[in-house]
């Protein structure tokens, strides 16, 4: 089961939206203990007509999906 991430770790996950990913790419961060941690795998890359991308990331245990977007507005206001 997915663990609770600290605010600092959640910030690192959010910063990953500026990295270019393809489907099946792993998403990793350096956690608060200084260890490389596997957050999940990119399962889908969605790009709109303006070039904004949304990454759908599946956690290793498949219990939680993250969506990392270049534009939060683009996800929630359509």
PDB file of N, CA, C and O in Angstrom:
ATOM      1  N   UNK A   1       0.846  -1.182   0.000  1.00  0.00           N
ATOM      2  CA  UNK A   1       0.000   0.000   0.000  1.00  0.00           C
ATOM      3  C   UNK A   1       0.887   1.240   0.000  1.00  0.00           C
ATOM      4  O   UNK A   1       1.968   1.236   0.588  1.00  0.00           O
ATOM      5  N   UNK A   2       0.433   2.287  -0.653  1.00  0.00           N
ATOM      6  CA  UNK A   2       1.194   3.536  -0.725  1.00  0.00           C
ATOM      7  C   UNK A   2       1.338   4.146   0.664  1.00  0.00           C
ATOM      8  O   UNK A   2       0.426   4.082   1.489  1.00  0.00           O
ATOM      9  N   UNK A   3       2.482   4.728   0.897  1.00  0.00           N
ATOM     10  CA  UNK A   3       2.720   5.361   2.190  1.00  0.00           C
ATOM     11  C   UNK A   3       2.345   6.839   2.125  1.00  0.00           C
ATOM     12  O   UNK A   3       2.073   7.371   1.049  1.00  0.00           O
ATOM     13  N   UNK A   4       2.334   7.485   3.265  1.00  0.00           N
ATOM     14  CA  UNK A   4       2.075   8.917   3.329  1.00  0.00           C
ATOM     15  C   UNK A   4       3.377   9.654   3.006  1.00  0.00           C
ATOM     16  O   UNK A   4       4.410   9.381   3.617  1.00  0.00           O
ATOM     17  N   UNK A   5       3.334  10.574   2.059  1.00  0.00           N
ATOM     18  CA  UNK A   5       4.512  11.361   1.710  1.00  0.00           C
ATOM     19  C   UNK A   5       4.522  12.653   2.512  1.00  0.00           C
ATOM     20  O   UNK A   5       3.472  13.220   2.812  1.00  0.00           O
ATOM     21  N   UNK A   6       5.722  13.109   2.856  1.00  0.00           N
ATOM     22  CA  UNK A   6       5.857  14.379   3.570  1.00  0.00           C
ATOM     23  C   UNK A   6       5.561  15.523   2.603  1.00  0.00           C
ATOM     24  O   UNK A   6       5.512  15.318   1.391  1.00  0.00           O
ATOM     25  N   UNK A   7       5.365  16.718   3.135  1.00  0.00           N
ATOM     26  CA  UNK A   7       5.144  17.885   2.275  1.00  0.00           C
ATOM     27  C   UNK A   7       6.322  18.083   1.325  1.00  0.00           C
ATOM     28  O   UNK A   7       6.136  18.418   0.155  1.00  0.00           O
ATOM     29  N   UNK A   8       7.528  17.876   1.834  1.00  0.00           N
ATOM     30  CA  UNK A   8       8.730  18.028   1.026  1.00  0.00           C
ATOM     31  C   UNK A   8       8.755  17.012  -0.125  1.00  0.00           C
ATOM     32  O   UNK A   8       9.110  17.359  -1.252  1.00  0.00           O
ATOM     33  N   UNK A   9       8.382  15.773   0.156  1.00  0.00           N
ATOM     34  CA  UNK A   9       8.345  14.741  -0.882  1.00  0.00           C
ATOM     35  C   UNK A   9       7.244  15.025  -1.905  1.00  0.00           C
ATOM     36  O   UNK A   9       7.439  14.814  -3.102  1.00  0.00           O
ATOM     37  N   UNK A  10       6.094  15.501  -1.440  1.00  0.00           N
ATOM     38  CA  UNK A  10       5.014  15.859  -2.374  1.00  0.00           C
ATOM     39  C   UNK A  10       5.449  16.999  -3.294  1.00  0.00           C
ATOM     40  O   UNK A  10       5.067  17.036  -4.464  1.00  0.00           O
ATOM     41  N   UNK A  11       6.245  17.922  -2.767  1.00  0.00           N
ATOM     42  CA  UNK A  11       6.774  19.004  -3.590  1.00  0.00           C
ATOM     43  C   UNK A  11       7.708  18.446  -4.670  1.00  0.00           C
ATOM     44  O   UNK A  11       7.678  18.895  -5.816  1.00  0.00           O
ATOM     45  N   UNK A  12       8.527  17.477  -4.302  1.00  0.00           N
ATOM     46  CA  UNK A  12       9.417  16.841  -5.276  1.00  0.00           C
ATOM     47  C   UNK A  12       8.622  16.126  -6.369  1.00  0.00           C
ATOM     48  O   UNK A  12       8.980  16.185  -7.545  1.00  0.00           O
ATOM     49  N   UNK A  13       7.543  15.451  -5.972  1.00  0.00           N
ATOM     50  CA  UNK A  13       6.683  14.791  -6.959  1.00  0.00           C
ATOM     51  C   UNK A  13       6.078  15.829  -7.891  1.00  0.00           C
ATOM     52  O   UNK A  13       6.053  15.630  -9.106  1.00  0.00           O
ATOM     53  N   UNK A  14       5.593  16.931  -7.339  1.00  0.00           N
ATOM     54  CA  UNK A  14       5.004  17.996  -8.162  1.00  0.00           C
ATOM     55  C   UNK A  14       6.038  18.593  -9.114  1.00  0.00           C
ATOM     56  O   UNK A  14       5.697  18.948 -10.242  1.00  0.00           O
ATOM     57  N   UNK A  15       7.281  18.709  -8.684  1.00  0.00           N
ATOM     58  CA  UNK A  15       8.331  19.258  -9.552  1.00  0.00           C
ATOM     59  C   UNK A  15       8.627  18.373 -10.752  1.00  0.00           C
ATOM     60  O   UNK A  15       9.196  18.840 -11.739  1.00  0.00           O
ATOM     61  N   UNK A  16       8.250  17.109 -10.683  1.00  0.00           N
ATOM     62  CA  UNK A  16       8.490  16.190 -11.791  1.00  0.00           C
ATOM     63  C   UNK A  16       7.657  16.538 -13.026  1.00  0.00           C
ATOM     64  O   UNK A  16       7.920  16.016 -14.109  1.00  0.00           O
ATOM     65  N   UNK A  17       6.660  17.408 -12.879  1.00  0.00           N
ATOM     66  CA  UNK A  17       5.857  17.792 -14.044  1.00  0.00           C
ATOM     67  C   UNK A  17       6.688  18.522 -15.089  1.00  0.00           C
ATOM     68  O   UNK A  17       6.266  18.637 -16.239  1.00  0.00           O
ATOM     69  N   UNK A  18       7.851  19.012 -14.714  1.00  0.00           N
ATOM     70  CA  UNK A  18       8.693  19.744 -15.655  1.00  0.00           C
ATOM     71  C   UNK A  18       9.682  18.840 -16.382  1.00  0.00           C
ATOM     72  O   UNK A  18      10.494  19.315 -17.175  1.00  0.00           O
ATOM     73  N   UNK A  19       9.615  17.551 -16.116  1.00  0.00           N
ATOM     74  CA  UNK A  19      10.464  16.568 -16.775  1.00  0.00           C
ATOM     75  C   UNK A  19       9.655  15.910 -17.893  1.00  0.00           C
ATOM     76  O   UNK A  19       8.466  15.638 -17.726  1.00  0.00           O
ATOM     77  N   UNK A  20      10.294  15.657 -19.017  1.00  0.00           N
ATOM     78  CA  UNK A  20       9.607  15.009 -20.132  1.00  0.00           C
ATOM     79  C   UNK A  20       9.593  13.501 -19.901  1.00  0.00           C
ATOM     80  O   UNK A  20      10.636  12.889 -19.668  1.00  0.00           O
ATOM     81  N   UNK A  21       8.406  12.910 -19.967  1.00  0.00           N
ATOM     82  CA  UNK A  21       8.234  11.475 -19.771  1.00  0.00           C
ATOM     83  C   UNK A  21       7.504  10.863 -20.953  1.00  0.00           C
ATOM     84  O   UNK A  21       6.769  11.541 -21.670  1.00  0.00           O
ATOM     85  N   UNK A  22       7.718   9.573 -21.140  1.00  0.00           N
ATOM     86  CA  UNK A  22       6.974   8.763 -22.107  1.00  0.00           C
ATOM     87  C   UNK A  22       6.281   7.656 -21.337  1.00  0.00           C
ATOM     88  O   UNK A  22       6.622   7.377 -20.188  1.00  0.00           O
ATOM     89  N   UNK A  23       5.291   7.017 -21.989  1.00  0.00           N
ATOM     90  CA  UNK A  23       4.606   5.899 -21.344  1.00  0.00           C
ATOM     91  C   UNK A  23       5.611   4.816 -20.989  1.00  0.00           C
ATOM     92  O   UNK A  23       6.545   4.555 -21.747  1.00  0.00           O
ATOM     93  N   UNK A  24       5.424   4.205 -19.867  1.00  0.00           N
ATOM     94  CA  UNK A  24       6.245   3.153 -19.251  1.00  0.00           C
ATOM     95  C   UNK A  24       7.509   3.677 -18.575  1.00  0.00           C
ATOM     96  O   UNK A  24       8.270   2.880 -18.025  1.00  0.00           O
ATOM     97  N   UNK A  25       7.764   4.996 -18.595  1.00  0.00           N
ATOM     98  CA  UNK A  25       8.914   5.549 -17.880  1.00  0.00           C
ATOM     99  C   UNK A  25       8.670   5.470 -16.369  1.00  0.00           C
ATOM    100  O   UNK A  25       7.552   5.706 -15.911  1.00  0.00           O
ATOM    101  N   UNK A  26       9.704   5.141 -15.595  1.00  0.00           N
ATOM    102  CA  UNK A  26       9.552   5.155 -14.138  1.00  0.00           C
ATOM    103  C   UNK A  26       9.605   6.596 -13.621  1.00  0.00           C
ATOM    104  O   UNK A  26      10.258   7.454 -14.214  1.00  0.00           O
ATOM    105  N   UNK A  27       8.917   6.845 -12.521  1.00  0.00           N
ATOM    106  CA  UNK A  27       8.963   8.148 -11.854  1.00  0.00           C
ATOM    107  C   UNK A  27       9.581   7.925 -10.490  1.00  0.00           C
ATOM    108  O   UNK A  27       9.031   7.193  -9.667  1.00  0.00           O
ATOM    109  N   UNK A  28      10.732   8.559 -10.243  1.00  0.00           N
ATOM    110  CA  UNK A  28      11.464   8.368  -8.991  1.00  0.00           C
ATOM    111  C   UNK A  28      11.806   9.719  -8.387  1.00  0.00           C
ATOM    112  O   UNK A  28      11.986  10.709  -9.097  1.00  0.00           O
ATOM    113  N   UNK A  29      11.893   9.743  -7.056  1.00  0.00           N
ATOM    114  CA  UNK A  29      12.350  10.933  -6.338  1.00  0.00           C
ATOM    115  C   UNK A  29      13.388  10.495  -5.319  1.00  0.00           C
ATOM    116  O   UNK A  29      13.512   9.309  -5.013  1.00  0.00           O
ATOM    117  N   UNK A  30      14.130  11.458  -4.797  1.00  0.00           N
ATOM    118  CA  UNK A  30      14.991  11.199  -3.645  1.00  0.00           C
ATOM    119  C   UNK A  30      14.168  11.568  -2.417  1.00  0.00           C
ATOM    120  O   UNK A  30      13.826  12.733  -2.217  1.00  0.00           O
ATOM    121  N   UNK A  31      13.852  10.568  -1.596  1.00  0.00           N
ATOM    122  CA  UNK A  31      12.966  10.804  -0.454  1.00  0.00           C
ATOM    123  C   UNK A  31      13.698  11.540   0.672  1.00  0.00           C
ATOM    124  O   UNK A  31      14.873  11.885   0.540  1.00  0.00           O
ATOM    125  N   UNK A  32      13.000  11.772   1.760  1.00  0.00           N
ATOM    126  CA  UNK A  32      13.561  12.528   2.888  1.00  0.00           C
ATOM    127  C   UNK A  32      14.716  11.805   3.581  1.00  0.00           C
ATOM    128  O   UNK A  32      15.466  12.418   4.340  1.00  0.00           O
ATOM    129  N   UNK A  33      14.858  10.514   3.325  1.00  0.00           N
ATOM    130  CA  UNK A  33      15.979   9.756   3.897  1.00  0.00           C
ATOM    131  C   UNK A  33      17.190   9.779   2.975  1.00  0.00           C
ATOM    132  O   UNK A  33      18.228   9.204   3.301  1.00  0.00           O
ATOM    133  N   UNK A  34      17.062  10.447   1.809  1.00  0.00           N
ATOM    134  CA  UNK A  34      18.162  10.516   0.857  1.00  0.00           C
ATOM    135  C   UNK A  34      18.247   9.318  -0.061  1.00  0.00           C
ATOM    136  O   UNK A  34      19.234   9.152  -0.777  1.00  0.00           O
ATOM    137  N   UNK A  35      17.218   8.477  -0.050  1.00  0.00           N
ATOM    138  CA  UNK A  35      17.188   7.277  -0.880  1.00  0.00           C
ATOM    139  C   UNK A  35      16.355   7.517  -2.140  1.00  0.00           C
ATOM    140  O   UNK A  35      15.384   8.273  -2.113  1.00  0.00           O
ATOM    141  N   UNK A  36      16.738   6.874  -3.235  1.00  0.00           N
ATOM    142  CA  UNK A  36      15.927   6.944  -4.456  1.00  0.00           C
ATOM    143  C   UNK A  36      14.717   6.059  -4.254  1.00  0.00           C
ATOM    144  O   UNK A  36      14.843   4.878  -3.931  1.00  0.00           O
ATOM    145  N   UNK A  37      13.533   6.642  -4.449  1.00  0.00           N
ATOM    146  CA  UNK A  37      12.292   5.909  -4.229  1.00  0.00           C
ATOM    147  C   UNK A  37      11.457   5.901  -5.504  1.00  0.00           C
ATOM    148  O   UNK A  37      11.266   6.931  -6.150  1.00  0.00           O
ATOM    149  N   UNK A  38      10.969   4.727  -5.845  1.00  0.00           N
ATOM    150  CA  UNK A  38      10.102   4.563  -7.009  1.00  0.00           C
ATOM    151  C   UNK A  38       8.696   5.019  -6.636  1.00  0.00           C
ATOM    152  O   UNK A  38       8.053   4.432  -5.765  1.00  0.00           O
ATOM    153  N   UNK A  39       8.224   6.068  -7.303  1.00  0.00           N
ATOM    154  CA  UNK A  39       6.883   6.592  -7.043  1.00  0.00           C
ATOM    155  C   UNK A  39       5.855   5.862  -7.885  1.00  0.00           C
ATOM    156  O   UNK A  39       4.728   5.633  -7.444  1.00  0.00           O
ATOM    157  N   UNK A  40       6.246   5.495  -9.103  1.00  0.00           N
ATOM    158  CA  UNK A  40       5.325   4.794  -9.983  1.00  0.00           C
ATOM    159  C   UNK A  40       5.817   4.780 -11.417  1.00  0.00           C
ATOM    160  O   UNK A  40       6.977   5.076 -11.701  1.00  0.00           O
ATOM    161  N   UNK A  41       4.907   4.429 -12.313  1.00  0.00           N
ATOM    162  CA  UNK A  41       5.205   4.312 -13.733  1.00  0.00           C
ATOM    163  C   UNK A  41       4.225   5.166 -14.526  1.00  0.00           C
ATOM    164  O   UNK A  41       3.024   5.152 -14.256  1.00  0.00           O
ATOM    165  N   UNK A  42       4.737   5.914 -15.509  1.00  0.00           N
ATOM    166  CA  UNK A  42       3.875   6.707 -16.372  1.00  0.00           C
ATOM    167  C   UNK A  42       3.065   5.738 -17.229  1.00  0.00           C
ATOM    168  O   UNK A  42       3.633   4.941 -17.976  1.00  0.00           O
ATOM    169  N   UNK A  43       1.762   5.804 -17.123  1.00  0.00           N
ATOM    170  CA  UNK A  43       0.874   4.921 -17.879  1.00  0.00           C
ATOM    171  C   UNK A  43       0.233   5.614 -19.071  1.00  0.00           C
ATOM    172  O   UNK A  43      -0.160   4.965 -20.040  1.00  0.00           O
ATOM    173  N   UNK A  44       0.132   6.940 -18.994  1.00  0.00           N
ATOM    174  CA  UNK A  44      -0.512   7.666 -20.085  1.00  0.00           C
ATOM    175  C   UNK A  44       0.033   9.083 -20.136  1.00  0.00           C
ATOM    176  O   UNK A  44       0.235   9.722 -19.104  1.00  0.00           O
ATOM    177  N   UNK A  45       0.268   9.565 -21.355  1.00  0.00           N
ATOM    178  CA  UNK A  45       0.661  10.950 -21.588  1.00  0.00           C
ATOM    179  C   UNK A  45      -0.436  11.558 -22.450  1.00  0.00           C
ATOM    180  O   UNK A  45      -0.681  11.102 -23.567  1.00  0.00           O
ATOM    181  N   UNK A  46      -1.089  12.577 -21.936  1.00  0.00           N
ATOM    182  CA  UNK A  46      -2.181  13.234 -22.656  1.00  0.00           C
ATOM    183  C   UNK A  46      -1.710  14.628 -23.029  1.00  0.00           C
ATOM    184  O   UNK A  46      -1.252  15.384 -22.173  1.00  0.00           O
ATOM    185  N   UNK A  47      -1.820  14.963 -24.292  1.00  0.00           N
ATOM    186  CA  UNK A  47      -1.401  16.290 -24.766  1.00  0.00           C
ATOM    187  C   UNK A  47      -2.582  16.970 -25.439  1.00  0.00           C
ATOM    188  O   UNK A  47      -3.242  16.380 -26.294  1.00  0.00           O
ATOM    189  N   UNK A  48      -2.849  18.224 -25.048  1.00  0.00           N
ATOM    190  CA  UNK A  48      -3.959  18.946 -25.680  1.00  0.00           C
ATOM    191  C   UNK A  48      -3.461  19.704 -26.911  1.00  0.00           C
ATOM    192  O   UNK A  48      -2.282  19.644 -27.262  1.00  0.00           O
ATOM    193  N   UNK A  49      -4.378  20.412 -27.552  1.00  0.00           N
ATOM    194  CA  UNK A  49      -4.066  21.100 -28.807  1.00  0.00           C
ATOM    195  C   UNK A  49      -3.046  22.222 -28.646  1.00  0.00           C
ATOM    196  O   UNK A  49      -2.446  22.651 -29.632  1.00  0.00           O
ATOM    197  N   UNK A  50      -2.837  22.707 -27.412  1.00  0.00           N
ATOM    198  CA  UNK A  50      -1.852  23.779 -27.200  1.00  0.00           C
ATOM    199  C   UNK A  50      -0.482  23.232 -26.825  1.00  0.00           C
ATOM    200  O   UNK A  50       0.474  23.994 -26.684  1.00  0.00           O
ATOM    201  N   UNK A  51      -0.382  21.918 -26.663  1.00  0.00           N
ATOM    202  CA  UNK A  51       0.899  21.312 -26.313  1.00  0.00           C
ATOM    203  C   UNK A  51       1.080  21.028 -24.832  1.00  0.00           C
ATOM    204  O   UNK A  51       2.108  20.483 -24.430  1.00  0.00           O
ATOM    205  N   UNK A  52       0.095  21.388 -24.011  1.00  0.00           N
ATOM    206  CA  UNK A  52       0.182  21.080 -22.580  1.00  0.00           C
ATOM    207  C   UNK A  52       0.033  19.580 -22.376  1.00  0.00           C
ATOM    208  O   UNK A  52      -0.783  18.934 -23.034  1.00  0.00           O
ATOM    209  N   UNK A  53       0.822  19.030 -21.467  1.00  0.00           N
ATOM    210  CA  UNK A  53       0.801  17.593 -21.234  1.00  0.00           C
ATOM    211  C   UNK A  53       0.338  17.259 -19.831  1.00  0.00           C
ATOM    212  O   UNK A  53       0.595  17.998 -18.880  1.00  0.00           O
ATOM    213  N   UNK A  54      -0.350  16.133 -19.717  1.00  0.00           N
ATOM    214  CA  UNK A  54      -0.767  15.561 -18.443  1.00  0.00           C
ATOM    215  C   UNK A  54      -0.160  14.166 -18.389  1.00  0.00           C
ATOM    216  O   UNK A  54      -0.287  13.395 -19.341  1.00  0.00           O
ATOM    217  N   UNK A  55       0.492  13.841 -17.291  1.00  0.00           N
ATOM    218  CA  UNK A  55       1.052  12.514 -17.100  1.00  0.00           C
ATOM    219  C   UNK A  55       0.216  11.763 -16.073  1.00  0.00           C
ATOM    220  O   UNK A  55      -0.023  12.272 -14.978  1.00  0.00           O
ATOM    221  N   UNK A  56      -0.226  10.567 -16.414  1.00  0.00           N
ATOM    222  CA  UNK A  56      -0.940   9.712 -15.474  1.00  0.00           C
ATOM    223  C   UNK A  56       0.067   8.689 -14.975  1.00  0.00           C
ATOM    224  O   UNK A  56       0.646   7.935 -15.756  1.00  0.00           O
ATOM    225  N   UNK A  57       0.269   8.675 -13.651  1.00  0.00           N
ATOM    226  CA  UNK A  57       1.290   7.820 -13.045  1.00  0.00           C
ATOM    227  C   UNK A  57       0.606   6.809 -12.137  1.00  0.00           C
ATOM    228  O   UNK A  57      -0.198   7.167 -11.277  1.00  0.00           O
ATOM    229  N   UNK A  58       0.940   5.542 -12.343  1.00  0.00           N
ATOM    230  CA  UNK A  58       0.396   4.460 -11.528  1.00  0.00           C
ATOM    231  C   UNK A  58       1.419   4.098 -10.455  1.00  0.00           C
ATOM    232  O   UNK A  58       2.594   3.884 -10.755  1.00  0.00           O
ATOM    233  N   UNK A  59       0.966   4.030  -9.204  1.00  0.00           N
ATOM    234  CA  UNK A  59       1.880   3.683  -8.113  1.00  0.00           C
ATOM    235  C   UNK A  59       2.271   2.209  -8.212  1.00  0.00           C
ATOM    236  O   UNK A  59       1.562   1.426  -8.843  1.00  0.00           O
ATOM    237  N   UNK A  60       3.401   1.820  -7.591  1.00  0.00           N
ATOM    238  CA  UNK A  60       3.872   0.434  -7.694  1.00  0.00           C
ATOM    239  C   UNK A  60       2.843  -0.604  -7.251  1.00  0.00           C
ATOM    240  O   UNK A  60       2.771  -1.687  -7.831  1.00  0.00           O
ATOM    241  N   UNK A  61       2.049  -0.286  -6.234  1.00  0.00           N
ATOM    242  CA  UNK A  61       1.057  -1.270  -5.767  1.00  0.00           C
ATOM    243  C   UNK A  61      -0.305  -1.075  -6.428  1.00  0.00           C
ATOM    244  O   UNK A  61      -1.258  -1.777  -6.091  1.00  0.00           O
ATOM    245  N   UNK A  62      -0.406  -0.142  -7.353  1.00  0.00           N
ATOM    246  CA  UNK A  62      -1.598   0.130  -8.147  1.00  0.00           C
ATOM    247  C   UNK A  62      -2.793   0.583  -7.309  1.00  0.00           C
ATOM    248  O   UNK A  62      -3.937   0.479  -7.751  1.00  0.00           O
ATOM    249  N   UNK A  63      -2.529   1.089  -6.094  1.00  0.00           N
ATOM    250  CA  UNK A  63      -3.646   1.517  -5.253  1.00  0.00           C
ATOM    251  C   UNK A  63      -3.974   2.998  -5.419  1.00  0.00           C
ATOM    252  O   UNK A  63      -5.031   3.452  -4.981  1.00  0.00           O
ATOM    253  N   UNK A  64      -3.071   3.754  -6.052  1.00  0.00           N
ATOM    254  CA  UNK A  64      -3.280   5.196  -6.172  1.00  0.00           C
ATOM    255  C   UNK A  64      -2.719   5.678  -7.498  1.00  0.00           C
ATOM    256  O   UNK A  64      -1.627   5.273  -7.898  1.00  0.00           O
ATOM    257  N   UNK A  65      -3.458   6.537  -8.177  1.00  0.00           N
ATOM    258  CA  UNK A  65      -2.992   7.126  -9.430  1.00  0.00           C
ATOM    259  C   UNK A  65      -2.733   8.599  -9.198  1.00  0.00           C
ATOM    260  O   UNK A  65      -3.537   9.290  -8.572  1.00  0.00           O
ATOM    261  N   UNK A  66      -1.601   9.080  -9.708  1.00  0.00           N
ATOM    262  CA  UNK A  66      -1.257  10.491  -9.622  1.00  0.00           C
ATOM    263  C   UNK A  66      -1.424  11.093 -11.009  1.00  0.00           C
ATOM    264  O   UNK A  66      -1.177  10.419 -12.009  1.00  0.00           O
ATOM    265  N   UNK A  67      -1.835  12.333 -11.081  1.00  0.00           N
ATOM    266  CA  UNK A  67      -1.850  13.037 -12.354  1.00  0.00           C
ATOM    267  C   UNK A  67      -0.950  14.242 -12.199  1.00  0.00           C
ATOM    268  O   UNK A  67      -1.190  15.106 -11.355  1.00  0.00           O
ATOM    269  N   UNK A  68       0.077  14.297 -13.009  1.00  0.00           N
ATOM    270  CA  UNK A  68       1.014  15.411 -12.998  1.00  0.00           C
ATOM    271  C   UNK A  68       0.759  16.205 -14.266  1.00  0.00           C
ATOM    272  O   UNK A  68       0.798  15.650 -15.365  1.00  0.00           O
ATOM    273  N   UNK A  69       0.501  17.488 -14.127  1.00  0.00           N
ATOM    274  CA  UNK A  69       0.101  18.290 -15.276  1.00  0.00           C
ATOM    275  C   UNK A  69       0.935  19.545 -15.388  1.00  0.00           C
ATOM    276  O   UNK A  69       1.401  20.093 -14.389  1.00  0.00           O
ATOM    277  N   UNK A  70       1.117  19.991 -16.613  1.00  0.00           N
ATOM    278  CA  UNK A  70       1.742  21.286 -16.850  1.00  0.00           C
ATOM    279  C   UNK A  70       0.767  22.400 -16.474  1.00  0.00           C
ATOM    280  O   UNK A  70       1.191  23.533 -16.248  1.00  0.00           O
ATOM    281  N   UNK A  71      -0.517  22.103 -16.403  1.00  0.00           N
ATOM    282  CA  UNK A  71      -1.511  23.115 -16.094  1.00  0.00           C
ATOM    283  C   UNK A  71      -2.635  22.505 -15.275  1.00  0.00           C
ATOM    284  O   UNK A  71      -3.452  21.751 -15.804  1.00  0.00           O
ATOM    285  N   UNK A  72      -2.682  22.823 -13.996  1.00  0.00           N
ATOM    286  CA  UNK A  72      -3.772  22.342 -13.155  1.00  0.00           C
ATOM    287  C   UNK A  72      -5.098  22.867 -13.697  1.00  0.00           C
ATOM    288  O   UNK A  72      -6.102  22.154 -13.700  1.00  0.00           O
ATOM    289  N   UNK A  73      -5.095  24.104 -14.149  1.00  0.00           N
ATOM    290  CA  UNK A  73      -6.293  24.691 -14.738  1.00  0.00           C
ATOM    291  C   UNK A  73      -6.824  23.818 -15.879  1.00  0.00           C
ATOM    292  O   UNK A  73      -8.035  23.645 -16.019  1.00  0.00           O
ATOM    293  N   UNK A  74      -5.927  23.277 -16.680  1.00  0.00           N
ATOM    294  CA  UNK A  74      -6.306  22.472 -17.833  1.00  0.00           C
ATOM    295  C   UNK A  74      -7.010  21.176 -17.414  1.00  0.00           C
ATOM    296  O   UNK A  74      -7.851  20.663 -18.153  1.00  0.00           O
ATOM    297  N   UNK A  75      -6.671  20.645 -16.234  1.00  0.00           N
ATOM    298  CA  UNK A  75      -7.300  19.402 -15.772  1.00  0.00           C
ATOM    299  C   UNK A  75      -8.699  19.661 -15.214  1.00  0.00           C
ATOM    300  O   UNK A  75      -9.647  18.946 -15.540  1.00  0.00           O
ATOM    301  N   UNK A  76      -8.820  20.675 -14.383  1.00  0.00           N
ATOM    302  CA  UNK A  76     -10.038  20.865 -13.621  1.00  0.00           C
ATOM    303  C   UNK A  76     -11.045  21.821 -14.235  1.00  0.00           C
ATOM    304  O   UNK A  76     -12.201  21.844 -13.814  1.00  0.00           O
ATOM    305  N   UNK A  77     -10.640  22.606 -15.215  1.00  0.00           N
ATOM    306  CA  UNK A  77     -11.557  23.579 -15.784  1.00  0.00           C
ATOM    307  C   UNK A  77     -11.730  23.296 -17.269  1.00  0.00           C
ATOM    308  O   UNK A  77     -11.138  23.978 -18.105  1.00  0.00           O
ATOM    309  N   UNK A  78     -12.530  22.303 -17.597  1.00  0.00           N
ATOM    310  CA  UNK A  78     -12.845  21.962 -18.993  1.00  0.00           C
ATOM    311  C   UNK A  78     -14.253  21.520 -19.106  1.00  0.00           C
ATOM    312  O   UNK A  78     -14.710  21.189 -20.200  1.00  0.00           O
TER     313      UNK A  78
END
